[in-house]
Amino acid sequence: MIILNLDKNSDTPLFKQVIVQLKNKIDADVLKPGEKLPSTRTLSNMHGVNRTTIYKAYQELWALGYIESRSGSYSYVRQRRELKSSKEEQLSNTINWANKINPDAEKVYQMFGKINYPFSEEREDFEGIDFGRLHPDTRIFPVKEFKKSLNKVISEKGEIVFDYGKSKGFDPLREFIARRSRMHGISVGVQEILITNGAQNAIDLLMKLLAKPGSRVFVESPTYGMIIPTLKYYNCEIVSIPMLPDGVDIKAIEKEFQNGLPAFFYTMPNFHNPTGITTNQEHREKLIALFEKYHVPIIEDAYEEEMKYFGKVPLSIKTMDINQIVFYVGSFSKILFPGIRVGWIAADKNCIERLTTLKRFADLSSSLPEQAALADFCMQGHYELHIKRIHKIYRKRMQLAVQQLQKKIKNKNIKWIEPNGGFTIWLMLENVKIDYDDMNKIFYKNKIRTALGKDFYPNPEKKKYCRLSIASLDENEIVEGIERLAKSFKEIYKS
């Protein structure tokens, strides 16, 4: 006979009391597998409760796997598989995941386990000045205006924007991007635009389209840190082409062509990450002519295309793309909001069709409400106003940063490149006798962060480098940060 201690005055509902007490008896092996439980009528009469209370408890116990119920028959205690408890310490795994998963995925995992901030996803609190992350300043986001656009599209087009979207992206947004591209001299139509989940998703899709295992891929050296593990995952041979003060070394590219054609060349001609270099028009003309000669595609990463606030604006490589060899990658992340994850690819229509198929298999489509809100935001003129505003803000910040470097850092072993736009300043440190880890310890001791140069090179370099980003810092933080940087450099060279 099963006796339960039910308290009708308790705040805990009676059916939950029944569940807990029967569950405890089964867990304690008081009620054994195969043992028959009283009928709902019998147990309710024994304890003076409504039959529905017992029925509800039995249903919950069945859902938890504790009992087996058969229609028109009694309920039985079942032999239940032990469930994992979050409180229990995991002793071992049946599967050795390091041996089970794709070796290339394991290679990237191991690389990211060691990769330096800011490419990791660590968001730990840091009480200091952060020159590391290339994230726009959240304090100047046009949140109010975007919120209005988001509310508008949800209220007016909710039945549309909450459905699946087209894999190519929201048509009005693609039309805006195509129109704005033509304003910048890039001759593309809406059918040559694919919306992606940021520039990183665009790059990954292009890898799937162009890269084969063992393919040679030309990249600038240094280059965007995230492209390196991506290429390694796709098992490509990374061919490093040195960056010179005026851009990538074209003679080195010509020489490498003799060793074998690459699948593509990945380049950032505007505000190159990490060096900040912007190449001139003549350099770009020579570059595209060379790759046209060998019929090799170019991926032009224009992640900061709108951030030109010093000097004249050179035409993008894509503007000269008569023979359709350039894949132009753009993004709203560095200009507007990183969180909405909207980027795009502009390319030959036939390639866009193939990329769309790859995207459909990967994630069906990008988030439609965000695309629709962004299209409305842009067409209301808020995007253009925001660009004008941030140009003023970042022009002032970059000028201040360069002035402070000139004022505070007098060591002739330390040189830097003055950018004409973007967010980054690239510092070259000669004759450093300590390694990057020790350099980083000195930075942290002085409550400062930088992006260390080692993560921007496919292969180790003898010289030491670091990248400063002013993206998320105001004037006071820049001044204080460079003061701490100068102090750190004194300690580095003293070491």
N, C-alpha and C positions, 0 to 999 in steps of 0.2 A: 504494500500500500504506500502511495506517495503522499506525504504530508508536507504542505507548503505553509510558510508563515507569512500570511498576507496582512498588511497594515492598511486598512481602509482610510485612515486619517493621514497617510503619508502624501507628500507632494508628488511622489513617483506614481504614475498611473499603474493600476492593478495589472494590466496585461504585461507591462515591463517588469514588474516584480515577478510574475510567473516565468517570464523568459529567463531572467537572471538566475532564479533559483533552480529551474530545470537544467539550464546550461551548466551551472556549477556542479550539479549532481552527475551530469554526464562527463564533465571534465575530470571529476574526482573518481570516476569509475564506479560510483554508487549505482548508477543506471548503466548497464552494459550493452554493447552492440547486440541487436536482435531482441532486446527486451521490449515487451508490449507496454504501451502507455495507456492510462485510462481514457475512456472516450471523453469528448468535450462535455457531454451531459453529466457523466459520472463525476468528473473533477469539479465542475461548476456547482453541482449539488453538495459535494463534500465540503466546499469552502464558502458556500453561500454567495457566489458571485454569478453574474450574468454569463450565460453560455457563450455569448459573443466574445467576452473577454478571453476565455480559454481558446476559442477558435482562432482569434487574432494572434495570440501567443504561439500557438502551434504553427500557424502560417509563417511567422517570423523565424521560428526555429527551423522550419523546413528550408526557408530561403538561406539560412546560415549553414545548412548542411548537417544539422544535428539530428534530424528525424526524417523518416520516410513515411509519407502518407499515401494511402491508397483509397480511391473513391469507394464508399460503401463498406470500408473496413477500418480496423484500428490503425493507430500510428505506432511506429516502431523506432527505437533508437538505432541509428545506422552507424556503420564503421566509417568514420570520418577521417579524411586525410588531414594531417596536422597543418595548420596555417602558420605562415611566418609572422612572427611578432616583431613590430618595429623596435621594441625594447630589448629584444635578444641580440646579442652580439653575433655577427656573422662569422662562423668559424671557417668555412671553406666553400668553394664553388665546385659544382660538378663539372662545369665547362671552364677550361682555361681560355679565356677570351683572347688573350694575346696570340694564341696559336690558331684560333678559330676564324678571326675576322680577316678581311682583305689585308694582305701585307702592306699595300700602299696606304691604306687607312691607318694602320698601326704606325707606319713611318711618320705620318703627319701628326698623329696623336703624341708620339714621343717628342716630336719637334716642338709642338705647342706646349708640352709639359715643361720645356726648358726655355721657351721664348720669353723675351723680356717684355715687361710693361713698356709701351701701351698696347701691344697687339694681343695681349691676354685679355680675358674678360673680367679680370679682377676689378672690383669697384670698392675696395676697402677704403675706410676713412683715411685721409691724409691731411695732416695739419701742416700744410706748407704751400709753396708756390709750384703749380703743376704746369711745366712747359712740355709735358710729354704727350698728352692726348690731343689729337687733331679734331676736337669737337667744337662746333660753334658755341658761342656764349649764349647759354639758355636765358640770360637776363634780357636779351634783345630780341627774343622770338616774338613774332607778331601773333601771339596766341589768340587775342580777342577777335581779330579779323578772321583768322582761320576757323575759330569756333562758330562764327556767324555763318560762314560758308558751309561748314559741316551740318549745322542745324538746318540750314536752308535745304540742302540736298536730301536730307533724311525726311524732312516734313513734306517736301514737294515731290520727291522721287523715291520714297522709301521702298515701294514695291519693285522698283527697278534696281536700285543700288544694293539691295540686300539679296539679290539673286546672284547666280554665277555670272561673272563677267566674261567678255571675250578674252581669249588668250593673248591677243595682240595688245589689249588694253582698252581703256575707255576712249571712245572716238573723239569727243571734244578735247580731251587732254592731249591726244596724239596730234590733233589739228593745231592746238596751241604750240606744241613743241616744234612741229614742222614749220609753222609760220615764223616763230622766233628764230629758228635755225636759218631760215632764208634771210632774216634781217641781219644775221651775222655772216652772210655770204655762202652758207651751205645750201646747195640746191637739192632739197629733198621734198617729197610729197608725203602725205599721211600714210600711204602704203609702204613707205620705207622706214617707218618708225615702229619699234616694238617696246612696250613698257615692261620694265623689269623690277624686281624687288631690290632696288638700289644698284649701284655700280658693281658691287661684288657678285650679285646674281648674274649681271650682264657678262662679266668676265668668265664666270663658270660656264655659262651657256656657250660662249665663244670657244672655250676649251673643248667642250663636247663636240662642237661643230668642226673644229680645225685640227685638234691635237690627236695624234696616234701614239701608242706606246713606243718610246724610243725617238720620237720626233725631236729635231733640234728646234729650239725656240730662242730667238735673240731678245735679250732684255738689256736695258741700260744698267750700268753698275756705278753707283748704287741705284736701287729701284724700290718701288712700293713693296713694303715688307710682306704683305699678304699674298703677293703673286708668287713668291718663292715656294711656300708649302703647297699652293694650288698646283703649280707645275710639277712638283715632286709627286703629288697624289696621282696625277695623270701620267706619271712615269716618263716625263720629258727630259731631254738633255738641255740643261740651261747653259746658254752661251752668253757670257757677260761681255757687254760692249762698254768700254770706259766712257764716263761723262767728262767732258772738257768744260772750261769756263763758258764756252759759247754753245754748249749742247753736246749731244752724243757724238762720238768720234766716227765720222763717216768713212774715213780711210780704214779704220779697224773693221767696219762693216764690210767694205769691199774685200778686204783680206779674208774675212771669215767666210764669205760666199764661195771662195775657192775650196774650202774644206767641206762644203755641202750646203744645200739650200735649207733654210729653216721652214717650219710650218707657218710661222708668222713672226712679226716683230712687234713687241709691246713697248709703247712709248708714251711719255707725258710731256709734250712740248711746251705747255703752259704751266708755270709755277710747279715745276717738276718736284715730285715728292721722293726724296727728302731735300734736295739741294735748293729748291726755289728758283732754279734757272728757267728763263723763258727764252726760247730760241728765236732768232730773227727770221725774216721772210726768206732771205737767200738760203739759209740753212734748210728750211722746210722744203723749198723747191728742189734742192739737191737730193734731199732724203726721199721724197716721193718719186723722183725720176729714177733713182737707183733701184727702188723696189719694183717699180713698173718694169724696168729692164729685165729683172729676174722673175717677174710674175709672182711675187710674194706678197701676201696680205699684210696690212698694217692695222694694229689695234691702237687707235688714238684715244687715250684715257683723258678726258677733259673734265675731271672731277671738280675743278674749280674754275670752270670756263668764264664765269661772270665776275671773278674777283680781280680784274685788272684795274688798278687805281693809280698807277704811275706810268707816264709815258704813253706812246701810241700802242694801239691794239693790233698785233700781227694777225693775219688771216690763219685760220686753222688749216691743218693739212687736208682735211676733208673738203675744204673749199676748192682745192685744186684736183680733186679726185675724178678726173675725166673718165678714167678707165675702171672705176668702181672697185678699187682694191682696198679701200679704207673702211674699217668698222669704227664708227665714232660712238664712244660711250660717254653719256652725260648723266648727271645726278642732281637732285634737289637737296641732298643730304648736307653738304657743306655750306650751301647758300641759305637754306630755309630751315627744315626740321630733319635731323637724322632719323627720328622715330617713325616717320611715315613711310620710310623705305620705298621711295619711288625714284627709279632711274630709267634710262632708255638706251636703246641701240639704234643708230641711224646707219643704214647700209643698203646695198643692192636689194631690190625687191625679192629676187629669187632666194637670196640668203635669209632675208627676214621671214619668208615662208618656212624655210627649214628650221630656223631658230624658234619660230612659233610652235612648231611641232614638238621640238625638244622641251620647250617650256610647258606645253600642255601635259606632257608625260611627267614632268617634274612636280608642278604645283597647280596645274589647271590654269590659274590666272592670278594676277596680283590683286590686292584688296580693292574692291570696287568702291566702297564708300569713301575711302581716302583719295582715290583717283578723282572721283566726282567732286569732292570738296576742293581738291587742289585745282581742278579745272575752273571751278567757279571763282576761287580765290584769285587765280591768275587773270581771268577775264574781267574781273572787277577792277583790275589795275593795282591790286595790293602787292603783287610780286615785283612789279617795276619800282614802286615806291620803296619797298623793303630793300631792294638792291641799292638804290640811291642812298638810303640811310646807312646801310652797313659799309658802303664805300667810304663815306665820311668818317665813320667810327674806326674802321680798320686802317685807313690811310694814316690817321693820327697815331694809332697804336704802333703801326709798323715803323713810322718815322721815329717815334719815341724809343722803340726797342733798338734800332740801329744807332741812334744818338747815344744811348746808355752803354751799348757795347763799346763804341768808340771812346767814351769817357772813362769807363771803368776797367777795361781790359787792355793793358799795355804790353802784354807778353808777346814778343815777336814770333813765338812758336804757334800762336793761335791766330787763325785766319777765318774769315767768313765771307759768304756770298750775300750781297745785298739784293734782295728780290724786288721786282717791280709789281708785285701783286701777291695774292695768296696769303697764307698764314705762317709760312715756315722760314727759318733761317738755319743754314747748314754751317756748322763749325768744324774746322779741321785742326786737329791737335798733333803737332809734330814733336818727336823726342819725348814721348811719354813712356816712363819706365814701369808703370803698373798696368795691370790688366783691367778689363771692363768691370769686373765684379768689384774690385777695389775702388775704381772710380765711382761706381754707383753707391758704395758705402759712404764715400765722402759727400756725394750729393745729398743722400738721405740724412746724414748727420747735420747738414746745413739746411735741412727741411726744403729741399728742392728736388724736382723730378725733371729729367730730360728723356728723350728717346735715344738710346745708345746706337751708335753707327753699325754695330755688328749685325743687327737684324735687318739691315737694308742691303746686305751683300750676300750673294749665293755662296761665295767662298771667303775665307778669312782674309783680312787686309792687315798690313803691317802698321799703317797709321791708325790713329784713333779719331773717331768722329762722334758728334752728337747733334741731334736736331732739336731746335727750339720751336715750339708752336705758340703763337700768341692768340690762337683762336678763342680761348675761353677766359682770357685775362684782361682786366681793365688797366688803365694807366698806372694806378698806384701799385698794382700787383706786378706789373712789368718792371717798374723801377726797383721795387724791393727784390724781385726775383733775380734781376741781373746783378744786384749788389751781392746776393748770396752766391750767384754763379761765379762772380769774380773771386770771392773768398774761397770757393771750392777749387778753382783753378790754381790758386796760390798753393793750396795744400797738395793738390795733385802733382805739381811740379816740384814742390819741396820734397815729396816722397821719392 
